[in-house]
Amino acid sequence: MRARMSELDGMEGGMAQWITGDRLTADDRRDVLARFVYRMTFEARRQWPEAERQMLAGGWRMETLTDAQWLSSTTFAVRRDGRLDRRINHCSAGYQTNGKRASEAR
């Protein structure tokens, strides 16, 4: 069972701490890059072309970042020891995606 942030409020130690991905350990960075395949970075588009096809099929066009840019602007929940808290299954993007329908672009 995955916990949501509100469920962690009452846990010993309070709310989860959130840090940017560039501050995660190398193992945790590899893990989030493998888990969040719809991040629409240059690297993810090459590794997961189906994700890009699904976005484009839905009519959405996203600005593209590098994995390093995505990690430095996205926050992840960590435990007290600073490792990724895998009970939380989402991240918080700190960048503006400006997602637009392809028909609205130009």
LINMO-V184934 format. One record per pair of residues at least 24 apart in sequence whose C-alpha atoms are under 10 Angstrom apart, sorted by the first residue. I is the first residue (numbers start at 1). GAP is how many residues later the second one is. If there is no record, write none. Layout:
i->(I | I)
gap->(GAP | GAP)
This chain:
i->(1 | 1 | 2 | 2 | 2 | 2 | 3 | 3 | 3 | 3 | 3 | 4 | 4 | 4 | 4 | 5 | 5 | 5 | 5 | 5 | 8 | 8 | 13 | 13 | 15 | 15 | 15 | 16 | 16 | 16 | 16 | 16 | 16 | 16 | 17 | 17 | 17 | 17 | 17 | 17 | 17 | 17 | 17 | 18 | 18 | 18 | 18 | 18 | 18 | 18 | 18 | 18 | 18 | 18 | 19 | 19 | 19 | 19 | 19 | 19 | 19 | 19 | 19 | 19 | 19 | 20 | 20 | 20 | 20 | 20 | 20 | 20 | 20 | 20 | 20 | 20 | 20 | 20 | 21 | 21 | 21 | 21 | 21 | 21 | 21 | 21 | 21 | 21 | 21 | 21 | 21 | 22 | 22 | 22 | 22 | 22 | 22 | 22 | 22 | 22 | 23 | 23 | 23 | 23 | 23 | 24 | 24 | 24 | 24 | 24 | 24 | 24 | 24 | 24 | 25 | 25 | 25 | 27 | 27 | 28 | 28 | 28 | 28 | 28 | 28 | 28 | 29 | 29 | 29 | 29 | 31 | 31 | 32 | 32 | 32 | 32 | 32 | 32 | 33 | 33 | 33 | 35 | 35 | 36 | 36 | 36 | 39 | 39 | 39 | 39 | 39 | 39 | 39 | 40 | 40 | 40 | 40 | 40 | 40 | 41 | 41 | 41 | 41 | 41 | 41 | 42 | 42 | 43 | 43 | 55 | 56 | 56 | 57 | 58 | 58 | 59 | 59 | 59 | 59 | 59 | 59 | 60 | 60 | 60 | 60 | 60 | 60 | 60 | 60 | 61 | 61 | 61 | 61 | 61 | 61 | 61 | 61 | 61 | 62 | 62 | 62 | 62 | 62 | 62 | 63 | 63 | 63 | 63 | 63 | 64 | 65 | 65 | 69 | 70 | 70)
gap->(86 | 87 | 84 | 85 | 86 | 87 | 82 | 83 | 84 | 85 | 86 | 83 | 84 | 85 | 86 | 72 | 82 | 83 | 84 | 85 | 79 | 80 | 66 | 67 | 62 | 63 | 64 | 60 | 61 | 62 | 63 | 64 | 69 | 72 | 58 | 59 | 60 | 61 | 62 | 63 | 65 | 67 | 68 | 56 | 57 | 58 | 59 | 60 | 61 | 64 | 66 | 67 | 73 | 74 | 53 | 54 | 55 | 56 | 57 | 58 | 59 | 63 | 65 | 72 | 73 | 50 | 51 | 52 | 53 | 54 | 55 | 56 | 57 | 58 | 71 | 72 | 73 | 74 | 46 | 47 | 48 | 49 | 50 | 51 | 52 | 53 | 54 | 55 | 56 | 63 | 70 | 45 | 46 | 47 | 48 | 49 | 50 | 51 | 52 | 53 | 48 | 49 | 52 | 53 | 59 | 47 | 48 | 51 | 52 | 53 | 54 | 58 | 59 | 60 | 57 | 58 | 59 | 56 | 57 | 48 | 50 | 54 | 55 | 56 | 57 | 58 | 38 | 39 | 42 | 55 | 53 | 55 | 39 | 44 | 52 | 54 | 58 | 59 | 34 | 37 | 38 | 54 | 55 | 53 | 54 | 55 | 25 | 26 | 27 | 28 | 31 | 32 | 54 | 24 | 25 | 26 | 27 | 30 | 57 | 24 | 25 | 26 | 27 | 28 | 29 | 24 | 25 | 24 | 25 | 46 | 45 | 46 | 45 | 43 | 44 | 40 | 41 | 42 | 43 | 44 | 45 | 38 | 39 | 40 | 41 | 42 | 43 | 44 | 45 | 36 | 37 | 38 | 39 | 40 | 41 | 42 | 43 | 44 | 35 | 36 | 37 | 38 | 39 | 40 | 33 | 34 | 35 | 36 | 37 | 33 | 30 | 32 | 26 | 24 | 25)
